[in-house]
Amino acid sequence: MNTLWKVAALTVVAASVSGCYSRTREVVREQPIVQQQPVIERQTVVQQPVAQEPRVVERERVVVVQQPSPPAEQIPPAPAPTGYSWVQGHYEWQNGNWVWKPGYWMQGAVRPIPGALQETVPSNPPRDNARWIPGHWSMAGNDWVWVRGHWL
């Protein structure tokens, strides 16, 4: 009987102690934080996030040769009161550089220079050091012609 009382007492003690202490298990799965490297010319970046295989990311930077800001242009008086149109000054790509073509009076009707067209720079340059020359308007005869962008 003595043993029965000991078992009962231990059961009561264990029950009261277990009511004061509980154990839970929380599982947290963290997503790895990968900081992107700045894009520098052509390079190979190895990113090693926690608990994942290393992956190789190849990035490339495309250099776009933009036109300089146009200089202020003074429009001189027309050669005659009628029959002339002002052709606005503009940049054209010639011999590897942007060249400023100053404005001038032209006989006949000429429409104003249109706005720039939106071109998408191709994603694969032909070589590592290639530069993209954006498209631009050029005067041909009495009208503007769009010269498409190209790799240099």
DSSP file (Angstrom, degrees, kcal/mol; ACC not computed):
  #  RESIDUE AA STRUCTURE BP1 BP2  ACC     N-H-->O    O-->H-N    N-H-->O    O-->H-N    TCO  KAPPA ALPHA  PHI   PSI    X-CA   Y-CA   Z-CA
    1    1 A M     >        0   0    0      0, 0.0     4,-2.2     0, 0.0     5,-0.2   0.000 360.0 360.0 360.0 -34.4    0.0    0.0    0.0
    2    2 A N  H  >  +     0   0    0      1,-0.2     4,-1.8     2,-0.2     5,-0.1   0.889 360.0  50.7 -58.8 -38.6    2.9    2.2    0.7
    3    3 A T  H  > S+     0   0    0      1,-0.2     4,-2.3     2,-0.2    -1,-0.2   0.866 105.7  56.1 -68.3 -36.5    4.0    1.9   -2.9
    4    4 A L  H  > S+     0   0    0      1,-0.2     4,-2.3     2,-0.2    -1,-0.2   0.904 107.4  48.8 -63.4 -40.8    0.5    2.8   -4.1
    5    5 A W  H  X S+     0   0    0     -4,-2.2     4,-2.5     2,-0.2    -1,-0.2   0.879 110.2  51.8 -66.0 -37.4    0.6    6.1   -2.1
    6    6 A K  H  X S+     0   0    0     -4,-1.8     4,-2.4     2,-0.2    -2,-0.2   0.913 111.1  46.8 -65.4 -42.2    4.1    6.9   -3.4
    7    7 A V  H  X S+     0   0    0     -4,-2.3     4,-2.1     2,-0.2    -2,-0.2   0.905 113.5  48.9 -66.2 -41.7    2.9    6.4   -7.0
    8    8 A A  H  X S+     0   0    0     -4,-2.3     4,-2.2     2,-0.2    -2,-0.2   0.908 111.7  49.1 -65.3 -41.3   -0.2    8.5   -6.4
    9    9 A A  H  X S+     0   0    0     -4,-2.5     4,-2.4     1,-0.2    -2,-0.2   0.917 111.4  49.1 -65.1 -43.1    1.9   11.3   -4.8
   10   10 A L  H  X S+     0   0    0     -4,-2.4     4,-2.5     1,-0.2    -1,-0.2   0.868 109.9  52.2 -64.3 -35.9    4.3   11.3   -7.7
   11   11 A T  H  X S+     0   0    0     -4,-2.1     4,-2.3     2,-0.2    -1,-0.2   0.904 110.2  47.9 -65.8 -41.6    1.4   11.4  -10.2
   12   12 A V  H  X S+     0   0    0     -4,-2.2     4,-2.2     2,-0.2    -2,-0.2   0.915 113.6  47.5 -65.8 -43.0   -0.1   14.4   -8.4
   13   13 A V  H  X S+     0   0    0     -4,-2.4     4,-2.4     1,-0.2     5,-0.2   0.922 112.7  48.7 -63.9 -44.6    3.3   16.2   -8.3
   14   14 A A  H  X S+     0   0    0     -4,-2.5     4,-2.3     1,-0.2    -1,-0.2   0.889 111.4  50.1 -63.9 -39.4    3.9   15.5  -12.0
   15   15 A A  H  X S+     0   0    0     -4,-2.3     4,-1.1     2,-0.2    -1,-0.2   0.897 112.4  46.4 -66.7 -40.7    0.5   16.7  -12.9
   16   16 A S  H  X S+     0   0    0     -4,-2.2     4,-0.6     2,-0.2    -2,-0.2   0.879 114.0  48.0 -71.5 -36.0    0.9   19.9  -11.0
   17   17 A V  H >X S+     0   0    0     -4,-2.4     4,-1.0     1,-0.2     3,-1.0   0.897 108.5  54.1 -69.5 -40.1    4.4   20.6  -12.4
   18   18 A S  H 3< S+     0   0    0     -4,-2.3    -1,-0.2     1,-0.3    -2,-0.2   0.774 101.4  59.8 -68.2 -24.3    3.3   19.9  -16.0
   19   19 A G  H 3< S+     0   0    0     -4,-1.1    -1,-0.3     1,-0.2    -2,-0.2   0.744 106.3  48.2 -71.2 -23.9    0.5   22.5  -15.6
   20   20 A C  H << S+     0   0    0     -3,-1.0     2,-0.5    -4,-0.6    -2,-0.2   0.693 112.4  49.0 -88.2 -22.2    3.1   25.2  -14.9
   21   21 A Y     <  +     0   0    0     -4,-1.0     2,-0.4    -3,-0.1    -1,-0.2  -0.971  60.7 174.4-127.5 125.5    5.4   24.4  -17.8
   22   22 A S        -     0   0    0     -2,-0.5     2,-0.5    -3,-0.1    -3,-0.0  -0.973  15.9-151.6-128.6 148.0    4.5   23.9  -21.4
   23   23 A R        -     0   0    0     -2,-0.4     2,-0.3     2,-0.0    -2,-0.0  -0.971  15.1-179.9-122.4 122.7    6.8   23.4  -24.3
   24   24 A T        -     0   0    0     -2,-0.5     2,-0.5     2,-0.0    -2,-0.0  -0.858  18.0-142.0-118.2 157.8    5.9   24.5  -27.8
   25   25 A R        -     0   0    0     -2,-0.3     2,-0.5     2,-0.0    -2,-0.0  -0.977  13.1-168.6-122.3 123.1    7.9   24.2  -31.0
   26   26 A E        -     0   0    0     -2,-0.5     2,-0.6     2,-0.0    -2,-0.0  -0.947   6.8-156.8-113.4 128.1    7.8   26.9  -33.6
   27   27 A V        -     0   0    0     -2,-0.5     2,-0.5     2,-0.0    -2,-0.0  -0.917  10.5-172.9-106.5 120.2    9.3   26.3  -37.0
   28   28 A V        -     0   0    0     -2,-0.6     2,-0.7     2,-0.0    -2,-0.0  -0.957   8.8-161.8-115.4 124.5   10.4   29.4  -38.9
   29   29 A R        -     0   0    0     -2,-0.5     2,-0.3     2,-0.0    -2,-0.0  -0.910  14.6-157.1-106.6 109.1   11.5   29.1  -42.5
   30   30 A E        -     0   0    0     -2,-0.7    -2,-0.0     1,-0.0     3,-0.0  -0.638  11.6-132.8 -87.8 140.8   13.5   32.2  -43.4
   31   31 A Q        -     0   0    0     -2,-0.3     2,-0.1     1,-0.1    -1,-0.0  -0.767  34.0-109.2 -85.4 134.9   13.9   33.3  -47.0
   32   32 A P        -     0   0    0      0, 0.0     2,-0.6     0, 0.0    -1,-0.1  -0.385  24.9-135.0 -65.3 140.9   17.5   34.1  -47.8
   33   33 A I        -     0   0    0     -2,-0.1     2,-0.6     2,-0.0    17,-0.1  -0.879  21.9-169.5 -98.0 121.1   18.2   37.8  -48.3
   34   34 A V        -     0   0    0     -2,-0.6     2,-0.5    15,-0.1    13,-0.0  -0.950  11.3-148.0-115.0 119.1   20.4   38.4  -51.3
   35   35 A Q        -     0   0    0     -2,-0.6     2,-0.2     1,-0.0    -2,-0.0  -0.740  21.4-125.9 -86.4 130.6   21.8   41.8  -51.8
   36   36 A Q        -     0   0    0     -2,-0.5     3,-0.1     1,-0.1    -1,-0.0  -0.514  19.3-127.0 -75.5 140.0   22.2   42.6  -55.5
   37   37 A Q        -     0   0    0     -2,-0.2    -1,-0.1     1,-0.1     8,-0.0  -0.576  34.1 -96.9 -80.0 147.8   25.6   43.7  -56.6
   38   38 A P        -     0   0    0      0, 0.0     2,-0.5     0, 0.0    -1,-0.1  -0.358  43.8-105.2 -62.4 148.6   25.8   47.0  -58.5
   39   39 A V        +     0   0    0     -3,-0.1     2,-0.5    21,-0.0     3,-0.1  -0.657  44.8 176.8 -80.1 120.9   25.9   46.5  -62.3
   40   40 A I        -     0   0    0     -2,-0.5    19,-0.1     1,-0.2    21,-0.1  -0.972  50.4 -72.6-131.5 116.5   29.4   47.1  -63.6
   41   41 A E  S    S-     0   0    0     -2,-0.5     2,-0.6    19,-0.1    -1,-0.2   0.013 103.1 -25.0  32.5-133.3   30.2   46.6  -67.2
   42   42 A R  S    S+     0   0    0     18,-0.2     2,-0.3    -3,-0.1    18,-0.2  -0.929  85.5 146.8-108.0 123.0   30.2   42.9  -67.9
   43   43 A Q  E     -A   59   0A   0     16,-1.3    16,-1.6    -2,-0.6     2,-0.5  -0.962  45.1-122.1-148.0 163.6   30.9   40.7  -64.8
   44   44 A T  E     -A   58   0A   0     -2,-0.3     2,-0.5    14,-0.2    14,-0.2  -0.959  26.6-164.5-111.2 125.5   30.0   37.4  -63.3
   45   45 A V  E     -A   57   0A   0     12,-2.3    12,-2.6    -2,-0.5     2,-0.6  -0.932   6.9-155.7-112.8 129.1   28.5   37.6  -59.9
   46   46 A V  E     -A   56   0A   0     -2,-0.5     2,-0.5    10,-0.2    10,-0.2  -0.924  11.8-166.1-104.3 117.6   28.2   34.5  -57.6
   47   47 A Q  E     -A   55   0A   0      8,-2.0     8,-1.9    -2,-0.6   -13,-0.0  -0.890   5.0-168.2-104.9 131.7   25.4   34.9  -55.1
   48   48 A Q        -     0   0    0     -2,-0.5     3,-0.1     6,-0.2     5,-0.1  -0.743   7.6-172.6-121.8  83.8   25.4   32.4  -52.2
   49   49 A P    >   -     0   0    0      0, 0.0     3,-1.2     0, 0.0     2,-0.1  -0.338  40.5 -85.2 -69.4 158.5   22.1   32.6  -50.4
   50   50 A V  T 3  S+     0   0    0      1,-0.3     3,-0.1   -17,-0.1   -16,-0.0  -0.402 109.0   4.0 -65.3 136.7   21.7   30.6  -47.1
   51   51 A A  T 3  S+     0   0    0      1,-0.2     2,-0.3    -2,-0.1    -1,-0.3   0.748 111.8  97.8  61.2  29.7   20.7   27.0  -47.6
   52   52 A Q  S <  S-     0   0    0     -3,-1.2    -1,-0.2     3,-0.0     3,-0.1  -0.960  80.9 -95.3-139.4 160.5   20.7   27.1  -51.4
   53   53 A E        -     0   0    0     -2,-0.3     2,-0.1     1,-0.1    -3,-0.0  -0.466  50.7-100.9 -68.2 143.9   23.1   26.2  -54.1
   54   54 A P        -     0   0    0      0, 0.0     2,-0.4     0, 0.0    -6,-0.2  -0.412  41.4-157.2 -62.5 143.5   25.3   29.1  -55.4
   55   55 A R  E     -A   47   0A   0     -8,-1.9    -8,-2.0    -3,-0.1     2,-0.5  -0.953  10.5-132.7-126.1 148.1   24.0   30.5  -58.6
   56   56 A V  E     -A   46   0A   0     -2,-0.4     2,-0.5   -10,-0.2   -10,-0.2  -0.857  19.7-170.2-102.4 128.0   25.9   32.4  -61.3
   57   57 A V  E     -A   45   0A   0    -12,-2.6   -12,-2.3    -2,-0.5     2,-0.5  -0.974   6.7-157.5-119.6 121.9   24.3   35.6  -62.6
   58   58 A E  E     -A   44   0A   0     -2,-0.5     2,-0.3   -14,-0.2   -14,-0.2  -0.873  15.5-178.9-101.7 129.1   25.7   37.3  -65.6
   59   59 A R  E     -A   43   0A   0    -16,-1.6   -16,-1.3    -2,-0.5     2,-0.4  -0.877   7.8-166.0-123.1 155.0   24.9   41.0  -66.0
   60   60 A E        -     0   0    0     -2,-0.3     2,-0.5   -18,-0.2   -18,-0.2  -0.993  12.0-142.9-140.1 150.2   25.9   43.5  -68.6
   61   61 A R        -     0   0    0     -2,-0.4     2,-0.5   -20,-0.2   -19,-0.0  -0.944  13.2-147.1-113.2 131.8   25.8   47.2  -68.8
   62   62 A V        -     0   0    0     -2,-0.5     2,-0.6    69,-0.0    69,-0.1  -0.867   9.9-144.0 -99.8 126.6   24.9   48.9  -72.0
   63   63 A V  E     -b  131   0B   0     67,-0.6    69,-3.2    -2,-0.5     2,-0.5  -0.810  13.8-163.0 -91.6 122.2   26.6   52.3  -72.7
   64   64 A V  E     -b  132   0B   0     -2,-0.6     2,-1.1    67,-0.2    69,-0.2  -0.926  12.6-144.0-107.9 125.1   24.3   54.7  -74.5
   65   65 A V        -     0   0    0     67,-2.6     2,-0.1    -2,-0.5    -2,-0.0  -0.751  26.6-161.5 -90.7  96.8   25.9   57.7  -76.1
   66   66 A Q        -     0   0    0     -2,-1.1    32,-0.1     1,-0.1    67,-0.0  -0.373  21.9-103.1 -79.0 156.0   23.3   60.4  -75.6
   67   67 A Q        -     0   0    0      1,-0.1    -1,-0.1    -2,-0.1    26,-0.0  -0.498  40.0-113.2 -70.2 145.0   23.1   63.7  -77.5
   68   68 A P        -     0   0    0      0, 0.0    -1,-0.1     0, 0.0    23,-0.1  -0.258  46.1 -79.5 -68.0 168.5   24.4   66.7  -75.6
   69   69 A S        -     0   0    0      1,-0.1     0, 0.0    -2,-0.0     0, 0.0  -0.487  55.5-106.7 -66.8 140.1   22.0   69.4  -74.6
   70   70 A P        -     0   0    0      0, 0.0    -1,-0.1     0, 0.0     3,-0.1  -0.437  33.8-117.6 -70.1 141.8   21.2   71.7  -77.5
   71   71 A P        -     0   0    0      0, 0.0     2,-0.2     0, 0.0    18,-0.1  -0.348  39.3 -87.1 -71.9 159.8   22.8   75.2  -77.4
   72   72 A A        -     0   0    0     -2,-0.0     2,-0.5     1,-0.0     0, 0.0  -0.473  48.9-150.0 -65.9 137.8   20.6   78.2  -77.3
   73   73 A E        -     0   0    0     -2,-0.2     2,-0.5    -3,-0.1    -1,-0.0  -0.948   9.0-151.2-121.1 128.5   19.7   79.2  -80.8
   74   74 A Q        -     0   0    0     -2,-0.5    29,-0.1    29,-0.1    -2,-0.0  -0.845  16.8-141.1 -94.1 126.9   19.0   82.8  -82.1
   75   75 A I        -     0   0    0     -2,-0.5     3,-0.1    11,-0.0    29,-0.0  -0.795  16.9-148.0 -91.6 114.6   16.7   82.8  -85.1
   76   76 A P        -     0   0    0      0, 0.0    28,-0.0     0, 0.0    -1,-0.0  -0.282  35.5 -77.8 -73.2 166.4   17.8   85.4  -87.6
   77   77 A P        -     0   0    0      0, 0.0    28,-0.1     0, 0.0     0, 0.0  -0.313  55.4-100.1 -62.8 148.6   15.3   87.3  -89.7
   78   78 A A        -     0   0    0      1,-0.1     8,-0.0    -3,-0.1     4,-0.0  -0.333  25.1-120.2 -66.7 150.8   13.9   85.4  -92.7
   79   79 A P  S    S+     0   0    0      0, 0.0    -1,-0.1     0, 0.0     3,-0.0   0.788  97.6  13.1 -63.3 -26.6   15.4   86.2  -96.1
   80   80 A A  S    S-     0   0    0      1,-0.1     4,-0.2     0, 0.0    -2,-0.1  -0.971  81.8-111.2-145.4 158.0   12.0   87.2  -97.4
   81   81 A P  S    S+     0   0    0      0, 0.0     2,-0.3     0, 0.0     3,-0.1   0.797  99.7  19.5 -63.0 -27.9    8.7   88.0  -95.7
   82   82 A T  S    S+     0   0    0      1,-0.1     3,-0.1     3,-0.0     0, 0.0  -0.935 102.5  46.7-138.3 160.9    7.0   84.8  -97.1
   83   83 A G  S    S+     0   0    0     -2,-0.3    25,-2.8     1,-0.3     2,-0.3   0.521  84.4 101.2  91.1   6.4    8.0   81.5  -98.7
   84   84 A Y  E     -D  107   0C   0     23,-0.3     2,-0.4    -4,-0.2    -1,-0.3  -0.939  49.3-160.3-126.1 148.6   10.6   80.4  -96.1
   85   85 A S  E     -D  106   0C   0     21,-3.1    21,-2.9    -2,-0.3     2,-0.5  -0.961  22.7-121.4-124.1 143.9   10.5   77.9  -93.2
   86   86 A W  E     -D  105   0C   0     -2,-0.4     2,-0.7    19,-0.2    19,-0.2  -0.740  18.8-153.0 -85.0 126.2   12.9   77.8  -90.2
   87   87 A V  E     -D  104   0C   0     17,-3.2    17,-1.7    -2,-0.5     3,-0.1  -0.901  24.0-127.6 -99.2 114.4   14.7   74.4  -89.9
   88   88 A Q        -     0   0    0     -2,-0.7    13,-0.1    15,-0.2     2,-0.0  -0.264  24.0-104.2 -63.1 143.3   15.5   74.0  -86.2
   89   89 A G        +     0   0    0    -18,-0.1     2,-0.3    14,-0.1    -1,-0.1  -0.351  50.9 166.0 -64.2 150.4   19.1   73.2  -85.2
   90   90 A H  E     -E  101   0D   0     11,-2.1    11,-3.3    -3,-0.1     2,-0.3  -0.980  35.6-100.9-160.5 162.8   19.7   69.6  -84.2
   91   91 A Y  E     -E  100   0D   0     -2,-0.3     2,-0.3     9,-0.2     9,-0.2  -0.717  30.8-173.2 -92.0 144.7   22.3   67.0  -83.5
   92   92 A E  E     -E   99   0D   0      7,-2.2     7,-3.3    -2,-0.3     2,-0.7  -0.977  28.6-116.7-131.6 148.7   23.3   64.3  -86.0
   93   93 A W  E     +E   98   0D   0     -2,-0.3     2,-0.4     5,-0.2     5,-0.2  -0.771  45.9 162.2 -86.7 116.6   25.7   61.4  -85.5
   94   94 A Q  E >   -E   97   0D   0      3,-2.9     3,-1.4    -2,-0.7    -2,-0.1  -0.994  60.0 -13.0-140.2 131.0   28.6   61.7  -87.8
   95   95 A N  T 3  S-     0   0    0     -2,-0.4     3,-0.1     1,-0.3    -1,-0.1   0.838 128.3 -48.0  51.2  42.0   32.1   60.1  -87.8
   96   96 A G  T 3  S+     0   0    0      1,-0.2     2,-0.3     0, 0.0    -1,-0.3   0.629 122.5  81.7  81.4  13.9   31.7   58.8  -84.2
   97   97 A N  E <  S-E   94   0D   0     -3,-1.4    -3,-2.9    -5,-0.1     2,-0.6  -0.981  82.0-106.3-145.7 156.8   30.4   62.0  -82.6
   98   98 A W  E     -E   93   0D   0     -2,-0.3     2,-0.5    -5,-0.2    -5,-0.2  -0.770  40.1-163.2 -80.5 125.1   27.3   64.0  -82.1
   99   99 A V  E     -E   92   0D   0     -7,-3.3    -7,-2.2    -2,-0.6     2,-0.5  -0.945  15.2-128.8-115.5 129.2   27.6   67.0  -84.4
  100  100 A W  E     -E   91   0D   0     -2,-0.5    -9,-0.2    -9,-0.2   -11,-0.0  -0.646  16.0-161.7 -79.1 125.2   25.4   70.2  -83.9
  101  101 A K  E     -E   90   0D   0    -11,-3.3   -11,-2.1    -2,-0.5    -1,-0.0  -0.925  20.5-136.8-103.9 107.9   23.7   71.3  -87.1
  102  102 A P        -     0   0    0      0, 0.0   -15,-0.0     0, 0.0   -29,-0.0  -0.248  25.9 -96.3 -66.7 155.6   22.6   74.9  -86.6
  103  103 A G        +     0   0    0    -14,-0.1     2,-0.3   -29,-0.1   -15,-0.2  -0.225  46.6 177.9 -67.3 159.6   19.2   76.0  -87.7
  104  104 A Y  E     -D   87   0C   0    -17,-1.7   -17,-3.2   -19,-0.1     2,-0.4  -0.982  32.7 -99.7-157.1 161.9   18.7   77.7  -91.0
  105  105 A W  E     -D   86   0C   0     -2,-0.3     2,-0.4   -19,-0.2   -19,-0.2  -0.735  36.7-168.9 -87.7 136.2   16.0   79.2  -93.3
  106  106 A M  E     -D   85   0C   0    -21,-2.9   -21,-3.1    -2,-0.4     2,-0.3  -0.978  25.1-114.9-128.0 139.8   14.8   77.0  -96.1
  107  107 A Q  E    S+D   84   0C   0     -2,-0.4   -23,-0.3   -23,-0.2     2,-0.2  -0.550  81.7  22.1 -73.8 134.4   12.7   78.0  -99.1
  108  108 A G  S    S-     0   0    0    -25,-2.8     2,-0.4    -2,-0.3    -2,-0.2  -0.451 105.4 -41.2 103.7-178.7    9.3   76.2  -99.1
  109  109 A A        +     0   0    0     -2,-0.2     2,-0.4   -25,-0.1   -24,-0.1  -0.722  53.7 176.3 -90.0 131.1    7.2   74.5  -96.4
  110  110 A V        -     0   0    0     -2,-0.4   -24,-0.1    -4,-0.1    33,-0.1  -0.998  25.4-130.7-133.8 129.0    9.0   72.4  -93.8
  111  111 A R        -     0   0    0     31,-0.4   -26,-0.0    -2,-0.4    33,-0.0  -0.433  37.2 -94.5 -74.3 154.3    7.3   70.8  -90.8
  112  112 A P        -     0   0    0      0, 0.0    32,-0.1     0, 0.0    -1,-0.1  -0.229  54.1 -81.6 -63.0 158.8    8.8   71.2  -87.4
  113  113 A I        -     0   0    0      1,-0.1     3,-0.1    -3,-0.1    26,-0.0  -0.435  52.3-125.6 -62.6 128.7   11.2   68.5  -86.1
  114  114 A P        -     0   0    0      0, 0.0    23,-0.1     0, 0.0     3,-0.1  -0.225  30.5 -90.7 -69.8 165.6    9.1   65.6  -84.7
  115  115 A G        -     0   0    0      1,-0.1     2,-0.0    22,-0.0     0, 0.0  -0.326  55.0 -82.3 -70.7 160.0    9.6   64.3  -81.2
  116  116 A A        -     0   0    0     -3,-0.1     2,-0.3     1,-0.1    -1,-0.1  -0.345  43.5-125.6 -64.4 142.4   12.0   61.5  -80.5
  117  117 A L        -     0   0    0     -3,-0.1     2,-0.6     1,-0.0    18,-0.1  -0.631  24.9-111.3 -85.6 148.3   10.7   58.0  -81.2
  118  118 A Q        -     0   0    0     -2,-0.3     2,-0.4     2,-0.0    -1,-0.0  -0.722  39.5-176.7 -83.7 118.8   10.9   55.4  -78.4
  119  119 A E        -     0   0    0     -2,-0.6     2,-0.5    16,-0.1    -3,-0.0  -0.903  22.0-133.3-114.0 144.6   13.5   52.7  -79.3
  120  120 A T        -     0   0    0     -2,-0.4     3,-0.0     0, 0.0    -2,-0.0  -0.851  22.9-126.7 -95.3 127.8   14.3   49.7  -77.2
  121  121 A V        -     0   0    0     -2,-0.5   -59,-0.0     1,-0.1   -57,-0.0  -0.607  33.3-111.7 -71.9 125.3   18.0   49.0  -76.8
  122  122 A P        -     0   0    0      0, 0.0    -1,-0.1     0, 0.0    10,-0.0  -0.254  18.9-133.2 -57.8 146.3   18.6   45.4  -77.9
  123  123 A S  S    S+     0   0    0      1,-0.2    -2,-0.1    -3,-0.0     0, 0.0   0.669  88.8  61.4 -79.6 -16.5   19.6   43.2  -75.1
  124  124 A N  S    S-     0   0    0      2,-0.0    -1,-0.2     0, 0.0     0, 0.0  -0.833  71.9-156.0-117.0  96.4   22.6   41.5  -76.7
  125  125 A P        -     0   0    0      0, 0.0     3,-0.0     0, 0.0    -2,-0.0  -0.350  25.5-121.8 -63.4 151.0   25.4   43.9  -77.8
  126  126 A P  S    S+     0   0    0      0, 0.0     2,-0.3     0, 0.0     3,-0.0   0.738  90.6   4.3 -68.4 -21.2   27.5   42.5  -80.6
  127  127 A R  S >  S-     0   0    0      1,-0.1     3,-1.4     0, 0.0     0, 0.0  -0.961  83.3 -97.2-155.4 168.1   30.7   42.7  -78.4
  128  128 A D  T 3  S+     0   0    0     -2,-0.3    -1,-0.1     1,-0.3   -86,-0.0   0.859 119.3  41.0 -60.5 -40.4   31.7   43.6  -74.9
  129  129 A N  T 3  S+     0   0    0    -67,-0.1    -1,-0.3     2,-0.1    23,-0.0   0.210  84.2 133.6 -97.4  16.5   32.7   47.2  -75.5
  130  130 A A    <   -     0   0    0     -3,-1.4   -67,-0.6    21,-0.0     2,-0.4  -0.346  40.9-153.3 -67.5 146.9   29.9   48.1  -77.9
  131  131 A R  E     -b   63   0B   0    -69,-0.1    21,-3.0   -66,-0.0     2,-0.5  -0.953  11.7-128.2-122.2 143.3   28.0   51.4  -77.4
  132  132 A W  E     -bC  64 151B   0    -69,-3.2   -67,-2.6    -2,-0.4    19,-0.2  -0.792  13.9-159.0 -94.1 127.7   24.4   52.1  -78.4
  133  133 A I  E     - C   0 150B   0     17,-3.1    17,-1.9    -2,-0.5   -67,-0.1  -0.930  22.6-132.7-103.3 113.9   23.8   55.3  -80.4
  134  134 A P        -     0   0    0      0, 0.0    13,-0.0     0, 0.0   -13,-0.0  -0.238  27.2 -95.3 -67.0 156.4   20.1   56.2  -80.1
  135  135 A G        -     0   0    0    -18,-0.1     2,-0.3    14,-0.1    13,-0.2  -0.222  46.8-179.0 -64.9 160.0   18.0   57.1  -83.1
  136  136 A H  E     -F  147   0E   0     11,-1.9    11,-3.4   -20,-0.1     2,-0.3  -0.976  29.5 -98.7-156.2 163.2   17.6   60.8  -84.1
  137  137 A W  E     -F  146   0E   0     -2,-0.3     2,-0.3     9,-0.2     9,-0.2  -0.692  35.3-174.0 -88.9 141.7   15.9   63.0  -86.7
  138  138 A S  E     -F  145   0E   0      7,-2.4     7,-3.1    -2,-0.3     2,-0.5  -0.988  26.9-115.9-134.6 144.1   17.9   64.2  -89.7
  139  139 A M  E     +F  144   0E   0     -2,-0.3     2,-0.4     5,-0.2     5,-0.2  -0.678  33.2 175.9 -82.8 127.2   16.8   66.6  -92.5
  140  140 A A  E >   -F  143   0E   0      3,-3.1     3,-1.3    -2,-0.5     2,-0.5  -0.935  63.7 -43.5-133.2 109.3   16.7   65.1  -95.9
  141  141 A G  T 3  S-     0   0    0     -2,-0.4    -2,-0.0     1,-0.2     0, 0.0  -0.606 123.1 -24.8  71.1-122.9   15.4   67.4  -98.7
  142  142 A N  T 3  S+     0   0    0     -2,-0.5   -31,-0.4    -3,-0.1     2,-0.3   0.078 127.4  61.9-109.1  22.2   12.4   69.2  -97.2
  143  143 A D  E <  S-F  140   0E   0     -3,-1.3    -3,-3.1   -33,-0.1     2,-0.3  -0.953  80.8-104.1-145.5 163.1   11.4   66.7  -94.6
  144  144 A W  E     -F  139   0E   0     -2,-0.3     2,-0.4    -5,-0.2    -5,-0.2  -0.700  29.6-163.1 -89.2 139.4   12.7   65.0  -91.5
  145  145 A V  E     -F  138   0E   0     -7,-3.1    -7,-2.4    -2,-0.3     2,-0.5  -0.982  19.2-125.8-123.7 133.6   13.9   61.3  -91.6
  146  146 A W  E     -F  137   0E   0     -2,-0.4     2,-0.7    -9,-0.2    -9,-0.2  -0.682  17.3-155.7 -80.8 124.4   14.3   59.1  -88.6
  147  147 A V  E     -F  136   0E   0    -11,-3.4   -11,-1.9    -2,-0.5    -1,-0.0  -0.902  23.8-128.0 -98.9 115.9   17.8   57.5  -88.4
  148  148 A R        -     0   0    0     -2,-0.7   -15,-0.0   -13,-0.2   -29,-0.0  -0.200  23.8 -99.9 -65.3 153.1   17.4   54.3  -86.3
  149  149 A G        +     0   0    0    -14,-0.1     2,-0.3   -17,-0.0    -1,-0.1  -0.299  47.2 179.3 -66.6 157.5   19.6   53.6  -83.3
  150  150 A H  E     -C  133   0B   0    -17,-1.9   -17,-3.1   -19,-0.0     2,-0.3  -0.979  30.9 -96.1-156.3 163.3   22.6   51.3  -83.9
  151  151 A W  E      C  132   0B   0     -2,-0.3   -19,-0.2   -19,-0.2   -21,-0.0  -0.635 360.0 360.0 -83.7 142.6   25.5   49.6  -82.2
  152  152 A L              0   0    0    -21,-3.0   -20,-0.1    -2,-0.3    -1,-0.1   0.339 360.0 360.0-115.2 360.0   28.9   51.3  -82.5
